[in-house]
Amino acid sequence: MILLFIAIMAVSWFVQNRLTSKFRKYSMTPISSNMSGKEIAEKMLSDHGIYDVKVISVNGELTDHYNPVKKTVNLSEVVYNERNAAAAAVAAHECGHAVQHARAYSWLTLRSKLVPVVSVSSRWMQWVILAGFALLAFKGIPEVLYIGIALFGLTTVFSFVTLPVEFDASNRALAWIEERNMATSAEIEHSKDALKWAAMTYVVAALGSLATLLYYISLVMGRD
């Protein structure tokens, strides 16, 4: 099991570094439409009939996200201002989430319903698990640990529900870029590659969460 965790950490490090290098590489690839990330996002929203979502700039690198509560597409400064394949891909991807929201995409709806529960679970699960192991070791009481594992299980479910949401947003983004001739075929391939590595970070995170959950379960079952 320890070897599995080491392997997952190594893969996670590799994928994150690969994503960073790909983003920097494609940030140097001008896009034929010569539109900034902000302009790409605004056009994609407009083309899908979405006029109540604002495109704003946020600090940081790879901090891009869609906020369904405030209805904002939040783009990092390099994506918001730059005119390249990476910026176009990221901006369109985040707008893909806005389109999902507007169309009531089932997986996004489910994910949104899980957010409040997972928020509470994430805040308390580590303390409940620690207390559970302590009570099991010194008092032979397993129930608290069961609760902690259940809370962790909710976060694992959330990580897997996130996967179709992310892949679908990328598919919507790439389809729109190609349909509207926002980029050449070569530039689209660059955008596709960048989004592939971004999606891989979610895949690795989900697998890591599942491995940890199975580890906790194995500890309890081994004791029983």
N, C-alpha and C positions, 0 to 999 in steps of 0.2 A: 504493500500500500504506500509506503514511504517513497519507493521508486516511482510509483504512479504520480504522486504529488510533485516530485522533482521534474518528471517528464512534462507535466502540465505547466509548471512554472517556466520551464525552458521554452516550450511552445508559445506560451503567452508572451514571453520576452521577445521571441523571434517575430511573432506576428505584429506586435506593437512597433518594433523597430522597422519592420518591413513596411508597415503602413506609413510611418513617418517619412521614410526614404522615398516611397512612391509619391506621397503628397508633394514633397519638395521637388521631385523630378518633374512631375506633371504641372507643377506651379510655374515651371519654366517653359511650358508649351503653350504658346498663344492660341486662342480660340478664333476660328475664322469669322464668327459673328461679331467679334470685338465687343462683347457685352460683359459688363462686370457681374459678379455674383449677385449683387443687389438687383440689377436689371434682369438677369436670368430669372431670379425668384419672382419678381413682380410680374414678368410676362407669363410665367407658368401658372401663377395664381389666376391671372386675368383670363388666360386661355381656358381655364377650367371653371370660369364663372365665379371665382372666389374673390370677393371685394372687401370682406370684413377682417382680413388677416393682414397685419403690418409686418414689414421686413425691417428689422433693426440690427444694429451692429453691437457685438458684445466683446469684451476683452478676452485674451487668451488664444491658444492655438488648439485646433480641433475641439473647440467648445461649442460647435454648432448644434442646435437642437430646435425642435418645434414645441412651443408651449400651448397645449390645447385649452388651458384655462384662460390665459390672457390673449390667446389667438395671435401669437407672434411667431414669425420665423426668425430665429436668432442666429445670426451669422458672425463668425469670428472676423476680426478686422481684415485679415488677408483674403478671406473668401468674399467678404462684403465689397471690397474695393478692387480686387484684382480681376484681370481679364484673361483667364487661362482655363485649360481643361479640368484641372483639379477644382478650381473655384466653381466652375459650371456644374460639375458632378455633385459636389457637396450641396450647393444651393438648391439644385433641382431635387436632390434626395430629401432634403428637409421639407421642401414643398410637397413632396410625395406624401409625407405624413399629414400635411394640411388637407390634401385631396382625400386621403383615407378618412380623416375626421369629417369632412364635408359629405362624404359618401357613406358614412357610418360603416366603415369596413369592420367586419365582425371581430377579427383578431385584435384590432386597436381598441374596439369597444370593450372587449374582455380585459385587455391589459389595463385600460383606464379604470375599470371597476376594481381591479386588484391593487391598484396603487395605494389607496388608504390603508388597506390591510397589510400590505407588504411594508409600508412605511413604519407601522407599529412593530411588525415582526423584526425588521432590521434593527430597530432601536433597542429591543429587549432580548433578542434571541441569544446573544453571546453571554449575557449575564445569567439567563435562565439555564443555558447549557452548562456553564461553569458551576452554578449552584446545584444543578442536577447531578453532575459528576461527584461533587463533594458529598451530597446527601447519599448517593449510591455507595460511595466508598466507605463512609463513616457510619451511616445509619442503615444501609441496605434498603433505602427508599428510592425506587426507580421512577415514580410517577412524574416528578419535576423534570427529569431528563427527557422523558417521553414528550412532555409539552415543548421543551426546547427544540427537540428534533423535529417536532411538527411545525414549529415556527420557521425553522430553517428550511423545511420542506416547501413551505409557501414561497420562500424567496427563490428556491430552485424551480418551482413551477413557473414563477414569474419570468425567470431568465429564459426558459424555453418558449413561453408565450411570446416573448419579445422577438424571437427569431423570424417567424413569418412576417411580423410587422416590418422589420428592417429589410428583409429580402424583397417584400412587395413594394416598399417605398423606392428601393433602387430600381426595380423593374419599371415602375411608373416613370421615374426620372429619365431613364435611358430611352424608353419608348417615346417620351415627349421630345427629348433632344433630337432624336432621329427623325421623328415625324415632322417637326418644325424646322428641320435643317439648321439647327443651332450650331452644328459642328460637322466637320468632315468625318468620313468613316474611320480614318486613323485617329482623330481626336476622340471619337466615340469609344474606340478601343481603349484609349488611355483612361477615359472616364470610367469605363467598365472595370478596368483593372484596379483603379483606385477604390471604387466602391466594393469590389470583391474583398480587398484586404480589410476594409472597414468592417464589413460583415463578419469576417473571420474573427475579429476581436470578440464579438458577441457569441460566436460558436464556442470559442475557447472558454469564455467566462461561464457559459451554461454547462459545459462538460466538467469544468473545475468545481462548480457548485454541486453537480450530481455526484462527483467522486467524493467530495467531502460528506455529503449526506449519506452515501453508502458506507463510508468509513464509520460515522457515528452509529449507524444501524448495526454494523458488524460488531462494534464494541459491546453494544447492549446484548445482542444475540449471543456473542461469545461468552458473556458473563452468565446469561441465562442458561 
